[in-house]
């Protein structure tokens, strides 16, 4: 019985982490949507491997998406804990 309980606890933790990963990714992509609405992504080339390392503007777009997306998610999580 302890093995089943341990397995169930591990499984719940796994799905909880995947849920958080999905929400964090969604927040990141919503920042990209905002960038697109502002016109910041106009005229960009294809997002091939390494684009964020080679193009300064796109690197800044990724930095903003990581920063604002993660902070938005962090604020959401902190709000749940209150």
N, C-alpha and C positions, 0 to 999 in steps of 0.2 A: 504494500500500500504506500509506503514512503517513496518508493521509486516512481509511482504514478503521480504522487503529489509533487515531487521534485520536477518531473517531466512537465507537468501542467504549469508549474511556476515558471520554469524556463521558457515554455512556449508563450505564456502571457507576456513575459519580459521581452521576448523577441518581437512580438506583434506591437507592443507598446513602443519599442524603439523604431520599428518601421513606420508607424503612424507619425512619430515625431519627425523622422527623416522626410516623409512625404510632405508634411506641413512646412518644413524648412525649405524644401525645394520649391514648393508653391509660392512661398513668400519671395524667394529669389527671382522666380520667373515673373511674378507680378511687378517687381521693380523694373525688369526688362520691358514689360508692357508699358509702364509709365514712361520709360525712356523713349520708347517708340512713339507714344502719344505726344511727347515734348518735341519730337523730331530729331532726337539725338542719334538715332540709328539710320538716318537717311543717308543713302549713298554708300553704305557699308558693303564690303565684299562678302563672299561666302565665309561661313564660320568653319573653316577647315582646321585640322589639328594644328595647334600652335598659334592660332590667330590672336589670342589674348596676350601672347608673349611678344609678338612681332609688331603689333599695331598699338601705339600709345593711347589713341582715343578709345579703342576697344578694351584695352587693359583698364582704363579708367571706368568704363561702363561695367566691367566685371567687378571691379573693386566696389563700386557703388552698390551693385546688386548684392554682393556678399555682405557688405556692411549693413545696409538698410534692411535687407531681408532677414539677416540673423538677428538684428536688434528688434525688429518687429516681432519675430517669433519669440525672442527672449522676453519681451514685454508681455506677450500673450501668456507664456508659461508662468511668469511671475504673477500675473493677474489671477491665474487659476489657484495659486498657492495661498492667496490672501483669504 
